[in-house]
């Protein structure tokens, strides 16, 4: 038994999100706090230092490695 529905009967909520909307737009004011939170870590001095080092070495694209 197939669970797929014909394209015409699907609601607009079932459609895929365009790729351009799925990216975090790195470089748009990204700070160490953003990187810490994206990694699922608590904001602590040690984690902020980790994020600063990561941003220094990888640049704003560092967050793209953490977000889907």
PDB file of N, CA, C, O and CB in Angstrom:
ATOM      1  N   UNK A   1       0.834  -1.164   0.000  1.00  0.00           N
ATOM      2  CA  UNK A   1       0.000   0.000   0.000  1.00  0.00           C
ATOM      3  C   UNK A   1       0.889   1.241   0.000  1.00  0.00           C
ATOM      4  O   UNK A   1       1.776   1.371   0.844  1.00  0.00           O
ATOM      5  CB  UNK A   1      -0.954  -0.010   1.206  1.00  0.00           C
ATOM      6  N   UNK A   2       0.662   2.119  -0.911  1.00  0.00           N
ATOM      7  CA  UNK A   2       1.472   3.322  -1.048  1.00  0.00           C
ATOM      8  C   UNK A   2       0.880   4.447  -0.211  1.00  0.00           C
ATOM      9  O   UNK A   2      -0.337   4.626  -0.163  1.00  0.00           O
ATOM     10  CB  UNK A   2       1.575   3.745  -2.524  1.00  0.00           C
ATOM     11  N   UNK A   3       1.749   5.199   0.445  1.00  0.00           N
ATOM     12  CA  UNK A   3       1.286   6.341   1.237  1.00  0.00           C
ATOM     13  C   UNK A   3       1.478   7.654   0.503  1.00  0.00           C
ATOM     14  O   UNK A   3       1.111   8.716   1.005  1.00  0.00           O
ATOM     15  CB  UNK A   3       2.014   6.390   2.567  1.00  0.00           C
ATOM     16  N   UNK A   4       2.055   7.579  -0.688  1.00  0.00           N
ATOM     17  CA  UNK A   4       2.274   8.815  -1.432  1.00  0.00           C
ATOM     18  C   UNK A   4       0.968   9.290  -2.044  1.00  0.00           C
ATOM     19  O   UNK A   4       0.101   8.497  -2.411  1.00  0.00           O
ATOM     20  CB  UNK A   4       3.340   8.616  -2.526  1.00  0.00           C
ATOM     21  N   UNK A   5       0.856  10.595  -2.142  1.00  0.00           N
ATOM     22  CA  UNK A   5      -0.331  11.204  -2.725  1.00  0.00           C
ATOM     23  C   UNK A   5       0.066  11.880  -4.026  1.00  0.00           C
ATOM     24  O   UNK A   5       1.213  12.295  -4.186  1.00  0.00           O
ATOM     25  CB  UNK A   5      -0.988  12.219  -1.746  1.00  0.00           C
ATOM     26  N   UNK A   6      -0.856  11.991  -4.937  1.00  0.00           N
ATOM     27  CA  UNK A   6      -0.554  12.739  -6.165  1.00  0.00           C
ATOM     28  C   UNK A   6      -0.193  14.180  -5.814  1.00  0.00           C
ATOM     29  O   UNK A   6      -0.707  14.745  -4.848  1.00  0.00           O
ATOM     30  CB  UNK A   6      -1.761  12.706  -7.150  1.00  0.00           C
ATOM     31  N   UNK A   7       0.689  14.758  -6.605  1.00  0.00           N
ATOM     32  CA  UNK A   7       1.174  16.118  -6.353  1.00  0.00           C
ATOM     33  C   UNK A   7       0.030  17.124  -6.231  1.00  0.00           C
ATOM     34  O   UNK A   7       0.108  18.051  -5.425  1.00  0.00           O
ATOM     35  CB  UNK A   7       2.118  16.550  -7.468  1.00  0.00           C
ATOM     36  N   UNK A   8      -1.008  16.954  -7.005  1.00  0.00           N
ATOM     37  CA  UNK A   8      -2.106  17.921  -6.999  1.00  0.00           C
ATOM     38  C   UNK A   8      -2.906  17.883  -5.709  1.00  0.00           C
ATOM     39  O   UNK A   8      -3.572  18.866  -5.384  1.00  0.00           O
ATOM     40  CB  UNK A   8      -3.023  17.668  -8.169  1.00  0.00           C
ATOM     41  N   UNK A   9      -2.867  16.792  -4.967  1.00  0.00           N
ATOM     42  CA  UNK A   9      -3.659  16.715  -3.748  1.00  0.00           C
ATOM     43  C   UNK A   9      -2.869  17.104  -2.500  1.00  0.00           C
ATOM     44  O   UNK A   9      -3.438  17.143  -1.409  1.00  0.00           O
ATOM     45  CB  UNK A   9      -4.204  15.322  -3.586  1.00  0.00           C
ATOM     46  N   UNK A  10      -1.599  17.388  -2.629  1.00  0.00           N
ATOM     47  CA  UNK A  10      -0.790  17.781  -1.480  1.00  0.00           C
ATOM     48  C   UNK A  10      -1.062  19.232  -1.105  1.00  0.00           C
ATOM     49  O   UNK A  10      -1.321  20.073  -1.966  1.00  0.00           O
ATOM     50  CB  UNK A  10       0.703  17.578  -1.777  1.00  0.00           C
ATOM     51  N   UNK A  11      -0.999  19.509   0.184  1.00  0.00           N
ATOM     52  CA  UNK A  11      -1.163  20.890   0.622  1.00  0.00           C
ATOM     53  C   UNK A  11       0.143  21.648   0.401  1.00  0.00           C
ATOM     54  O   UNK A  11       1.193  21.042   0.189  1.00  0.00           O
ATOM     55  CB  UNK A  11      -1.591  20.952   2.115  1.00  0.00           C
ATOM     56  N   UNK A  12       0.071  22.957   0.452  1.00  0.00           N
ATOM     57  CA  UNK A  12       1.272  23.761   0.232  1.00  0.00           C
ATOM     58  C   UNK A  12       2.293  23.555   1.352  1.00  0.00           C
ATOM     59  O   UNK A  12       3.473  23.851   1.161  1.00  0.00           O
ATOM     60  CB  UNK A  12       0.905  25.243   0.123  1.00  0.00           C
ATOM     61  N   UNK A  13       1.867  23.054   2.516  1.00  0.00           N
ATOM     62  CA  UNK A  13       2.784  22.796   3.621  1.00  0.00           C
ATOM     63  C   UNK A  13       3.710  21.622   3.348  1.00  0.00           C
ATOM     64  O   UNK A  13       4.744  21.494   4.003  1.00  0.00           O
ATOM     65  CB  UNK A  13       2.007  22.542   4.885  1.00  0.00           C
ATOM     66  N   UNK A  14       3.361  20.757   2.389  1.00  0.00           N
ATOM     67  CA  UNK A  14       4.158  19.575   2.083  1.00  0.00           C
ATOM     68  C   UNK A  14       5.276  19.858   1.089  1.00  0.00           C
ATOM     69  O   UNK A  14       6.085  18.970   0.820  1.00  0.00           O
ATOM     70  CB  UNK A  14       3.271  18.488   1.545  1.00  0.00           C
ATOM     71  N   UNK A  15       5.344  21.026   0.554  1.00  0.00           N
ATOM     72  CA  UNK A  15       6.358  21.338  -0.456  1.00  0.00           C
ATOM     73  C   UNK A  15       7.700  21.605   0.203  1.00  0.00           C
ATOM     74  O   UNK A  15       7.765  21.975   1.375  1.00  0.00           O
ATOM     75  CB  UNK A  15       5.930  22.551  -1.300  1.00  0.00           C
ATOM     76  N   UNK A  16       8.758  21.415  -0.550  1.00  0.00           N
ATOM     77  CA  UNK A  16      10.115  21.633  -0.039  1.00  0.00           C
ATOM     78  C   UNK A  16      10.421  23.121   0.061  1.00  0.00           C
ATOM     79  O   UNK A  16       9.939  23.928  -0.734  1.00  0.00           O
ATOM     80  CB  UNK A  16      11.151  20.940  -0.940  1.00  0.00           C
ATOM     81  N   UNK A  17      11.221  23.458   1.038  1.00  0.00           N
ATOM     82  CA  UNK A  17      11.694  24.828   1.186  1.00  0.00           C
ATOM     83  C   UNK A  17      12.822  25.064   0.193  1.00  0.00           C
ATOM     84  O   UNK A  17      13.723  24.234   0.081  1.00  0.00           O
ATOM     85  CB  UNK A  17      12.167  25.107   2.642  1.00  0.00           C
ATOM     86  N   UNK A  18      12.790  26.182  -0.532  1.00  0.00           N
ATOM     87  CA  UNK A  18      13.873  26.471  -1.482  1.00  0.00           C
ATOM     88  C   UNK A  18      15.222  26.514  -0.768  1.00  0.00           C
ATOM     89  O   UNK A  18      15.318  26.989   0.364  1.00  0.00           O
ATOM     90  CB  UNK A  18      13.615  27.809  -2.207  1.00  0.00           C
ATOM     91  N   UNK A  19      16.241  26.025  -1.424  1.00  0.00           N
ATOM     92  CA  UNK A  19      17.573  25.927  -0.844  1.00  0.00           C
ATOM     93  C   UNK A  19      18.088  27.271  -0.334  1.00  0.00           C
ATOM     94  O   UNK A  19      18.751  27.323   0.701  1.00  0.00           O
ATOM     95  CB  UNK A  19      18.534  25.366  -1.863  1.00  0.00           C
ATOM     96  N   UNK A  20      17.797  28.337  -1.036  1.00  0.00           N
ATOM     97  CA  UNK A  20      18.294  29.656  -0.644  1.00  0.00           C
ATOM     98  C   UNK A  20      17.765  30.090   0.726  1.00  0.00           C
ATOM     99  O   UNK A  20      18.392  30.910   1.398  1.00  0.00           O
ATOM    100  CB  UNK A  20      17.909  30.687  -1.694  1.00  0.00           C
ATOM    101  N   UNK A  21      16.622  29.550   1.143  1.00  0.00           N
ATOM    102  CA  UNK A  21      16.050  29.917   2.434  1.00  0.00           C
ATOM    103  C   UNK A  21      16.581  29.062   3.579  1.00  0.00           C
ATOM    104  O   UNK A  21      16.312  29.354   4.745  1.00  0.00           O
ATOM    105  CB  UNK A  21      14.549  29.806   2.376  1.00  0.00           C
ATOM    106  N   UNK A  22      17.323  28.025   3.264  1.00  0.00           N
ATOM    107  CA  UNK A  22      17.794  27.101   4.289  1.00  0.00           C
ATOM    108  C   UNK A  22      19.157  27.458   4.856  1.00  0.00           C
ATOM    109  O   UNK A  22      19.604  26.821   5.810  1.00  0.00           O
ATOM    110  CB  UNK A  22      17.843  25.726   3.732  1.00  0.00           C
ATOM    111  N   UNK A  23      19.817  28.438   4.308  1.00  0.00           N
ATOM    112  CA  UNK A  23      21.156  28.785   4.765  1.00  0.00           C
ATOM    113  C   UNK A  23      21.104  29.919   5.773  1.00  0.00           C
ATOM    114  O   UNK A  23      20.167  30.718   5.778  1.00  0.00           O
ATOM    115  CB  UNK A  23      22.043  29.169   3.584  1.00  0.00           C
ATOM    116  N   UNK A  24      22.094  29.981   6.609  1.00  0.00           N
ATOM    117  CA  UNK A  24      22.102  30.936   7.714  1.00  0.00           C
ATOM    118  C   UNK A  24      22.661  32.309   7.351  1.00  0.00           C
ATOM    119  O   UNK A  24      22.711  33.192   8.207  1.00  0.00           O
ATOM    120  CB  UNK A  24      22.891  30.374   8.842  1.00  0.00           C
ATOM    121  N   UNK A  25      23.074  32.505   6.128  1.00  0.00           N
ATOM    122  CA  UNK A  25      23.658  33.770   5.667  1.00  0.00           C
ATOM    123  C   UNK A  25      24.836  34.179   6.535  1.00  0.00           C
ATOM    124  O   UNK A  25      24.784  35.216   7.197  1.00  0.00           O
ATOM    125  CB  UNK A  25      22.602  34.879   5.666  1.00  0.00           C
ATOM    126  N   UNK A  26      25.909  33.375   6.543  1.00  0.00           N
ATOM    127  CA  UNK A  26      27.054  33.712   7.390  1.00  0.00           C
ATOM    128  C   UNK A  26      27.621  35.078   7.037  1.00  0.00           C
ATOM    129  O   UNK A  26      27.583  35.507   5.884  1.00  0.00           O
ATOM    130  CB  UNK A  26      28.141  32.649   7.262  1.00  0.00           C
ATOM    131  N   UNK A  27      28.132  35.732   8.024  1.00  0.00           N
ATOM    132  CA  UNK A  27      28.700  37.051   7.817  1.00  0.00           C
ATOM    133  C   UNK A  27      27.722  38.156   8.148  1.00  0.00           C
ATOM    134  O   UNK A  27      28.086  39.332   8.117  1.00  0.00           O
ATOM    135  CB  UNK A  27      29.163  37.195   6.404  1.00  0.00           C
ATOM    136  N   UNK A  28      26.492  37.803   8.464  1.00  0.00           N
ATOM    137  CA  UNK A  28      25.476  38.797   8.787  1.00  0.00           C
ATOM    138  C   UNK A  28      25.472  39.053  10.294  1.00  0.00           C
ATOM    139  O   UNK A  28      24.468  38.820  10.968  1.00  0.00           O
ATOM    140  CB  UNK A  28      24.076  38.332   8.305  1.00  0.00           C
ATOM    141  N   UNK A  29      26.597  39.531  10.813  1.00  0.00           N
ATOM    142  CA  UNK A  29      26.677  39.858  12.229  1.00  0.00           C
ATOM    143  C   UNK A  29      26.842  38.651  13.133  1.00  0.00           C
ATOM    144  O   UNK A  29      26.363  38.664  14.267  1.00  0.00           O
ATOM    145  CB  UNK A  29      25.466  40.602  12.632  1.00  0.00           C
ATOM    146  N   UNK A  30      27.497  37.626  12.667  1.00  0.00           N
ATOM    147  CA  UNK A  30      27.705  36.415  13.449  1.00  0.00           C
ATOM    148  C   UNK A  30      28.725  36.670  14.546  1.00  0.00           C
ATOM    149  O   UNK A  30      29.818  37.172  14.285  1.00  0.00           O
ATOM    150  CB  UNK A  30      28.162  35.256  12.549  1.00  0.00           C
ATOM    151  N   UNK A  31      28.362  36.324  15.767  1.00  0.00           N
ATOM    152  CA  UNK A  31      29.275  36.492  16.886  1.00  0.00           C
ATOM    153  C   UNK A  31      29.540  35.172  17.581  1.00  0.00           C
ATOM    154  O   UNK A  31      28.904  34.164  17.273  1.00  0.00           O
ATOM    155  CB  UNK A  31      28.722  37.499  17.875  1.00  0.00           C
ATOM    156  N   UNK A  32      30.473  35.173  18.513  1.00  0.00           N
ATOM    157  CA  UNK A  32      30.794  33.947  19.236  1.00  0.00           C
ATOM    158  C   UNK A  32      29.579  33.338  19.948  1.00  0.00           C
ATOM    159  O   UNK A  32      29.442  32.116  20.006  1.00  0.00           O
ATOM    160  CB  UNK A  32      31.885  34.224  20.245  1.00  0.00           C
ATOM    161  N   UNK A  33      28.704  34.186  20.487  1.00  0.00           N
ATOM    162  CA  UNK A  33      27.512  33.677  21.166  1.00  0.00           C
ATOM    163  C   UNK A  33      26.637  32.870  20.210  1.00  0.00           C
ATOM    164  O   UNK A  33      26.090  31.834  20.588  1.00  0.00           O
ATOM    165  CB  UNK A  33      26.706  34.834  21.768  1.00  0.00           C
ATOM    166  N   UNK A  34      26.506  33.345  18.971  1.00  0.00           N
ATOM    167  CA  UNK A  34      25.708  32.642  17.974  1.00  0.00           C
ATOM    168  C   UNK A  34      26.277  31.255  17.701  1.00  0.00           C
ATOM    169  O   UNK A  34      25.535  30.279  17.587  1.00  0.00           O
ATOM    170  CB  UNK A  34      25.643  33.449  16.678  1.00  0.00           C
ATOM    171  N   UNK A  35      27.583  31.181  17.598  1.00  0.00           N
ATOM    172  CA  UNK A  35      28.236  29.908  17.313  1.00  0.00           C
ATOM    173  C   UNK A  35      28.083  28.942  18.491  1.00  0.00           C
ATOM    174  O   UNK A  35      27.847  27.750  18.293  1.00  0.00           O
ATOM    175  CB  UNK A  35      29.724  30.129  16.996  1.00  0.00           C
ATOM    176  N   UNK A  36      28.215  29.453  19.703  1.00  0.00           N
ATOM    177  CA  UNK A  36      28.046  28.611  20.893  1.00  0.00           C
ATOM    178  C   UNK A  36      26.631  28.043  20.936  1.00  0.00           C
ATOM    179  O   UNK A  36      26.448  26.848  21.170  1.00  0.00           O
ATOM    180  CB  UNK A  36      28.342  29.417  22.183  1.00  0.00           C
ATOM    181  N   UNK A  37      25.642  28.884  20.715  1.00  0.00           N
ATOM    182  CA  UNK A  37      24.254  28.423  20.753  1.00  0.00           C
ATOM    183  C   UNK A  37      23.946  27.449  19.623  1.00  0.00           C
ATOM    184  O   UNK A  37      23.215  26.480  19.828  1.00  0.00           O
ATOM    185  CB  UNK A  37      23.307  29.608  20.682  1.00  0.00           C
ATOM    186  N   UNK A  38      24.487  27.688  18.445  1.00  0.00           N
ATOM    187  CA  UNK A  38      24.267  26.783  17.314  1.00  0.00           C
ATOM    188  C   UNK A  38      24.873  25.411  17.583  1.00  0.00           C
ATOM    189  O   UNK A  38      24.392  24.402  17.065  1.00  0.00           O
ATOM    190  CB  UNK A  38      24.861  27.375  16.029  1.00  0.00           C
ATOM    191  N   UNK A  39      25.926  25.375  18.392  1.00  0.00           N
ATOM    192  CA  UNK A  39      26.568  24.107  18.739  1.00  0.00           C
ATOM    193  C   UNK A  39      25.833  23.396  19.875  1.00  0.00           C
ATOM    194  O   UNK A  39      26.181  22.272  20.239  1.00  0.00           O
ATOM    195  CB  UNK A  39      28.025  24.346  19.132  1.00  0.00           C
ATOM    196  N   UNK A  40      24.821  24.052  20.427  1.00  0.00           N
ATOM    197  CA  UNK A  40      24.067  23.439  21.514  1.00  0.00           C
ATOM    198  C   UNK A  40      24.778  23.505  22.855  1.00  0.00           C
ATOM    199  O   UNK A  40      24.488  22.722  23.759  1.00  0.00           O
ATOM    200  CB  UNK A  40      23.774  22.016  21.182  1.00  0.00           C
ATOM    201  N   UNK A  41      25.698  24.430  22.980  1.00  0.00           N
ATOM    202  CA  UNK A  41      26.468  24.574  24.215  1.00  0.00           C
ATOM    203  C   UNK A  41      25.922  25.728  25.047  1.00  0.00           C
ATOM    204  O   UNK A  41      25.213  26.598  24.542  1.00  0.00           O
ATOM    205  CB  UNK A  41      27.960  24.798  23.903  1.00  0.00           C
ATOM    206  N   UNK A  42      26.263  25.718  26.323  1.00  0.00           N
ATOM    207  CA  UNK A  42      25.942  26.837  27.202  1.00  0.00           C
ATOM    208  C   UNK A  42      26.941  27.961  26.953  1.00  0.00           C
ATOM    209  O   UNK A  42      28.087  27.724  26.572  1.00  0.00           O
ATOM    210  CB  UNK A  42      25.957  26.399  28.696  1.00  0.00           C
ATOM    211  N   UNK A  43      26.478  29.194  27.180  1.00  0.00           N
ATOM    212  CA  UNK A  43      27.368  30.341  27.016  1.00  0.00           C
ATOM    213  C   UNK A  43      28.198  30.474  28.289  1.00  0.00           C
ATOM    214  O   UNK A  43      27.724  30.959  29.316  1.00  0.00           O
ATOM    215  CB  UNK A  43      26.561  31.660  26.721  1.00  0.00           C
ATOM    216  N   UNK A  44      29.433  30.035  28.192  1.00  0.00           N
ATOM    217  CA  UNK A  44      30.398  30.123  29.287  1.00  0.00           C
ATOM    218  C   UNK A  44      31.661  30.773  28.733  1.00  0.00           C
ATOM    219  O   UNK A  44      31.848  30.806  27.516  1.00  0.00           O
ATOM    220  CB  UNK A  44      30.706  28.703  29.909  1.00  0.00           C
ATOM    221  N   UNK A  45      32.523  31.286  29.591  1.00  0.00           N
ATOM    222  CA  UNK A  45      33.774  31.867  29.078  1.00  0.00           C
ATOM    223  C   UNK A  45      34.582  30.886  28.230  1.00  0.00           C
ATOM    224  O   UNK A  45      35.154  31.276  27.212  1.00  0.00           O
ATOM    225  CB  UNK A  45      34.629  32.352  30.235  1.00  0.00           C
ATOM    226  N   UNK A  46      34.634  29.626  28.636  1.00  0.00           N
ATOM    227  CA  UNK A  46      35.405  28.632  27.871  1.00  0.00           C
ATOM    228  C   UNK A  46      34.778  28.391  26.501  1.00  0.00           C
ATOM    229  O   UNK A  46      35.491  28.285  25.503  1.00  0.00           O
ATOM    230  CB  UNK A  46      35.495  27.304  28.648  1.00  0.00           C
ATOM    231  N   UNK A  47      33.458  28.305  26.446  1.00  0.00           N
ATOM    232  CA  UNK A  47      32.786  28.078  25.162  1.00  0.00           C
ATOM    233  C   UNK A  47      32.872  29.302  24.259  1.00  0.00           C
ATOM    234  O   UNK A  47      32.976  29.166  23.040  1.00  0.00           O
ATOM    235  CB  UNK A  47      31.323  27.704  25.390  1.00  0.00           C
ATOM    236  N   UNK A  48      32.829  30.484  24.840  1.00  0.00           N
ATOM    237  CA  UNK A  48      32.989  31.696  24.036  1.00  0.00           C
ATOM    238  C   UNK A  48      34.392  31.767  23.441  1.00  0.00           C
ATOM    239  O   UNK A  48      34.564  32.185  22.295  1.00  0.00           O
ATOM    240  CB  UNK A  48      32.709  32.948  24.886  1.00  0.00           C
ATOM    241  N   UNK A  49      35.389  31.362  24.214  1.00  0.00           N
ATOM    242  CA  UNK A  49      36.763  31.339  23.696  1.00  0.00           C
ATOM    243  C   UNK A  49      36.890  30.315  22.575  1.00  0.00           C
ATOM    244  O   UNK A  49      37.547  30.575  21.567  1.00  0.00           O
ATOM    245  CB  UNK A  49      37.770  31.021  24.826  1.00  0.00           C
ATOM    246  N   UNK A  50      36.262  29.148  22.746  1.00  0.00           N
ATOM    247  CA  UNK A  50      36.243  28.125  21.684  1.00  0.00           C
ATOM    248  C   UNK A  50      35.640  28.712  20.408  1.00  0.00           C
ATOM    249  O   UNK A  50      36.172  28.516  19.315  1.00  0.00           O
ATOM    250  CB  UNK A  50      35.435  26.867  22.137  1.00  0.00           C
ATOM    251  N   UNK A  51      34.523  29.433  20.553  1.00  0.00           N
ATOM    252  CA  UNK A  51      33.846  30.010  19.391  1.00  0.00           C
ATOM    253  C   UNK A  51      34.704  31.088  18.729  1.00  0.00           C
ATOM    254  O   UNK A  51      34.748  31.177  17.502  1.00  0.00           O
ATOM    255  CB  UNK A  51      32.489  30.597  19.804  1.00  0.00           C
ATOM    256  N   UNK A  52      35.378  31.897  19.523  1.00  0.00           N
ATOM    257  CA  UNK A  52      36.264  32.926  18.950  1.00  0.00           C
ATOM    258  C   UNK A  52      37.384  32.288  18.128  1.00  0.00           C
ATOM    259  O   UNK A  52      37.690  32.733  17.021  1.00  0.00           O
ATOM    260  CB  UNK A  52      36.868  33.805  20.069  1.00  0.00           C
ATOM    261  N   UNK A  53      37.988  31.238  18.688  1.00  0.00           N
ATOM    262  CA  UNK A  53      39.057  30.549  17.948  1.00  0.00           C
ATOM    263  C   UNK A  53      38.512  29.939  16.657  1.00  0.00           C
ATOM    264  O   UNK A  53      39.160  30.009  15.612  1.00  0.00           O
ATOM    265  CB  UNK A  53      39.704  29.448  18.824  1.00  0.00           C
ATOM    266  N   UNK A  54      37.328  29.345  16.728  1.00  0.00           N
ATOM    267  CA  UNK A  54      36.727  28.723  15.545  1.00  0.00           C
ATOM    268  C   UNK A  54      36.409  29.781  14.486  1.00  0.00           C
ATOM    269  O   UNK A  54      36.650  29.560  13.299  1.00  0.00           O
ATOM    270  CB  UNK A  54      35.444  27.949  15.932  1.00  0.00           C
ATOM    271  N   UNK A  55      35.875  30.914  14.903  1.00  0.00           N
ATOM    272  CA  UNK A  55      35.581  31.992  13.956  1.00  0.00           C
ATOM    273  C   UNK A  55      36.862  32.569  13.361  1.00  0.00           C
ATOM    274  O   UNK A  55      36.898  32.920  12.182  1.00  0.00           O
ATOM    275  CB  UNK A  55      34.777  33.101  14.644  1.00  0.00           C
ATOM    276  N   UNK A  56      37.910  32.666  14.171  1.00  0.00           N
ATOM    277  CA  UNK A  56      39.196  33.163  13.656  1.00  0.00           C
ATOM    278  C   UNK A  56      39.776  32.227  12.609  1.00  0.00           C
ATOM    279  O   UNK A  56      40.344  32.678  11.615  1.00  0.00           O
ATOM    280  CB  UNK A  56      40.198  33.341  14.798  1.00  0.00           C
ATOM    281  N   UNK A  57      39.635  30.925  12.828  1.00  0.00           N
ATOM    282  CA  UNK A  57      40.246  29.966  11.894  1.00  0.00           C
ATOM    283  C   UNK A  57      39.367  29.664  10.680  1.00  0.00           C
ATOM    284  O   UNK A  57      39.884  29.447   9.584  1.00  0.00           O
ATOM    285  CB  UNK A  57      40.555  28.674  12.619  1.00  0.00           C
ATOM    286  N   UNK A  58      38.040  29.648  10.863  1.00  0.00           N
ATOM    287  CA  UNK A  58      37.143  29.245   9.774  1.00  0.00           C
ATOM    288  C   UNK A  58      36.313  30.390   9.207  1.00  0.00           C
ATOM    289  O   UNK A  58      35.726  30.259   8.133  1.00  0.00           O
ATOM    290  CB  UNK A  58      36.223  28.168  10.255  1.00  0.00           C
ATOM    291  N   UNK A  59      36.262  31.502   9.916  1.00  0.00           N
ATOM    292  CA  UNK A  59      35.445  32.616   9.464  1.00  0.00           C
ATOM    293  C   UNK A  59      33.966  32.360   9.705  1.00  0.00           C
ATOM    294  O   UNK A  59      33.603  31.395  10.377  1.00  0.00           O
ATOM    295  CB  UNK A  59      35.691  32.883   7.997  1.00  0.00           C
ATOM    296  N   UNK A  60      33.112  33.216   9.160  1.00  0.00           N
ATOM    297  CA  UNK A  60      31.676  33.091   9.376  1.00  0.00           C
ATOM    298  C   UNK A  60      31.082  31.775   8.868  1.00  0.00           C
ATOM    299  O   UNK A  60      30.001  31.377   9.301  1.00  0.00           O
ATOM    300  CB  UNK A  60      30.978  34.233   8.715  1.00  0.00           C
ATOM    301  N   UNK A  61      31.772  31.106   7.966  1.00  0.00           N
ATOM    302  CA  UNK A  61      31.259  29.832   7.447  1.00  0.00           C
ATOM    303  C   UNK A  61      31.286  28.735   8.508  1.00  0.00           C
ATOM    304  O   UNK A  61      30.738  27.655   8.284  1.00  0.00           O
ATOM    305  CB  UNK A  61      32.073  29.393   6.231  1.00  0.00           C
ATOM    306  N   UNK A  62      31.910  28.986   9.653  1.00  0.00           N
ATOM    307  CA  UNK A  62      31.973  27.981  10.719  1.00  0.00           C
ATOM    308  C   UNK A  62      30.582  27.548  11.159  1.00  0.00           C
ATOM    309  O   UNK A  62      30.374  26.391  11.521  1.00  0.00           O
ATOM    310  CB  UNK A  62      32.748  28.526  11.918  1.00  0.00           C
ATOM    311  N   UNK A  63      29.635  28.471  11.127  1.00  0.00           N
ATOM    312  CA  UNK A  63      28.286  28.122  11.576  1.00  0.00           C
ATOM    313  C   UNK A  63      27.586  27.186  10.591  1.00  0.00           C
ATOM    314  O   UNK A  63      26.718  26.408  10.986  1.00  0.00           O
ATOM    315  CB  UNK A  63      27.454  29.387  11.770  1.00  0.00           C
ATOM    316  N   UNK A  64      27.955  27.256   9.322  1.00  0.00           N
ATOM    317  CA  UNK A  64      27.348  26.376   8.319  1.00  0.00           C
ATOM    318  C   UNK A  64      27.649  24.909   8.601  1.00  0.00           C
ATOM    319  O   UNK A  64      26.876  24.031   8.217  1.00  0.00           O
ATOM    320  CB  UNK A  64      27.841  26.745   6.924  1.00  0.00           C
ATOM    321  N   UNK A  65      28.764  24.641   9.265  1.00  0.00           N
ATOM    322  CA  UNK A  65      29.116  23.260   9.595  1.00  0.00           C
ATOM    323  C   UNK A  65      28.263  22.724  10.735  1.00  0.00           C
ATOM    324  O   UNK A  65      28.153  21.511  10.915  1.00  0.00           O
ATOM    325  CB  UNK A  65      30.592  23.163   9.961  1.00  0.00           C
ATOM    326  N   UNK A  66      27.657  23.625  11.507  1.00  0.00           N
ATOM    327  CA  UNK A  66      26.855  23.224  12.653  1.00  0.00           C
ATOM    328  C   UNK A  66      25.366  23.168  12.346  1.00  0.00           C
ATOM    329  O   UNK A  66      24.633  22.384  12.949  1.00  0.00           O
ATOM    330  CB  UNK A  66      27.096  24.163  13.791  1.00  0.00           C
ATOM    331  N   UNK A  67      24.923  23.990  11.421  1.00  0.00           N
ATOM    332  CA  UNK A  67      23.496  24.052  11.102  1.00  0.00           C
ATOM    333  C   UNK A  67      23.183  23.211   9.876  1.00  0.00           C
ATOM    334  O   UNK A  67      23.994  23.101   8.957  1.00  0.00           O
ATOM    335  CB  UNK A  67      23.055  25.503  10.872  1.00  0.00           C
ATOM    336  N   UNK A  68      22.002  22.624   9.876  1.00  0.00           N
ATOM    337  CA  UNK A  68      21.628  21.815   8.695  1.00  0.00           C
ATOM    338  C   UNK A  68      21.423  22.656   7.460  1.00  0.00           C
ATOM    339  O   UNK A  68      21.107  22.124   6.396  1.00  0.00           O
ATOM    340  CB  UNK A  68      20.364  21.029   8.972  1.00  0.00           C
TER     341      UNK A  68
END
